[in-house]
């Protein structure tokens, strides 16, 4: 238990003595200009446009279903 506390305290002490990192650049001056002629407006597309409801047919024997869907048929 004592070794864990000692190693944790030494890690905190070494972290406090580390060098100061470089400051982050100012991003407000680097804003990109938006040109509306480059991109066209995208209209709404319904995500369920081609959906057709399929009712469950009920449980069937899996062997016959596999045979019906095999490439040989």
Secondary structure, 3 states (H helix, E strand, C coil): CHHHHHHHHHHHHHHHCCCCCCCCCCCHHHCCCCCCCCCCCCCCCCCCCCCCCCCCCCCCCHHHHHHHHCCCC
